[in-house]
Amino acid sequence: MLNPIALIASESAQFLPEIEDLWPLPSAGPWMLLALELPLADIERYADITQQDASWLSWALARQHRTLERLCESVPVYPLQFGLIVPSAEEMLGIAEGQNAALKDYFALVSGASEWGFKAALRDVPNDPNSSPEQMSGLAWLKAKQAAPEQRRKRIETAMARVLDVLNSMMAFARAKTDVQRQAVVPSNKRLEIANAAILVDKHRSEAFLKCAEEGKSQLAQDGIELSVSGPWPPYSFRPRLSKD
């Protein structure tokens, strides 16, 4: 069984770095599969990956991610799903060749670029006024409660406009952008996420992009808005979906 972690264009094979336990699988077609070597015990774990303990999953996921990061330093890659095992390279390569046009467009898009993620969130956005009847009269508290939804709406609109101004500056460095749909692990009723996206930035422009992001972060902090930027990442968010259909 193989643990494939990435597809690359076959012509890129000559530029692959030497990475321990990484196996480039020979291919006569346009795409080449890269796999990690697995001991027998790990093959059995991958066969039922949802039942594995958190510490092993964390190690296996970090191992694959580190390998993909190393690869991305040298060649454009299509990262494959974590935990994938297949009996032969031909199965995966057949699927890839069926999506030949989509993969060509993808590699043209990501070549020479890295993915950066950013999130913007508005702090201290309670659904109810943060006051108790001990601090104000009952009538004043009721009026504050009635006014809270409109005040909250206006604050969110203002924050979104401020974030848009900053993101427009950051987007000047982007080849492409995609929204990221991920729920917070621990939802907060006092912190409202108003942007979560990924962009592709040319590697030689990364330093200028980060400087722009830091300036935007400082600007937004004055309005109670947190901006976080992470990366560089392999281009996980820009992959076309590969399927047998």
C-alpha angles and dihedrals in degrees: 000000000000130000101210114194105172149011122221134178107269090233089062094061092095090063097052115126120231108261125175114251093006115131121195104205113217115247134183092200133074094273132060127201122223117203137182119233112245129198115230093258091056092047087059090049093050090051088066102021098156090066097054125110120261096246093056092044090051091051094047094047092048091049092054093044093050090050091050091049090053091048093049090058089066111022140017110260140190104220113219127216116285115253096025119152126176132179094232143009091237092069094057095038090052090056091047093051089052087059094043097134094047092049093049090053090047095051091046088053099048101036110120093004138101131210120244124188126208136185131189123195134176114228127220101019104151120179091225131041110274093235134099130215087253090068098046141016120276092251093049090049091050092050091049090050092050092049095046099085093053092045090049092050092051092047091051092048091050091048092049091052091050092048091049091055091053094043091052088060091048092046090062085078096047129105090188141353133207131181116241118221107203128138119227112257090227110028115216127208091202099049122063121196110218101170135026116164146137128225136189115234127186107252093234090056096050095101093052090046092053091049090053091048092051091051090050091048091056092047094050094045088067088063096047093260121135117212118189126183124193134184167353091235135169106264095269095147097053101054118124112230114262118207140153091247 
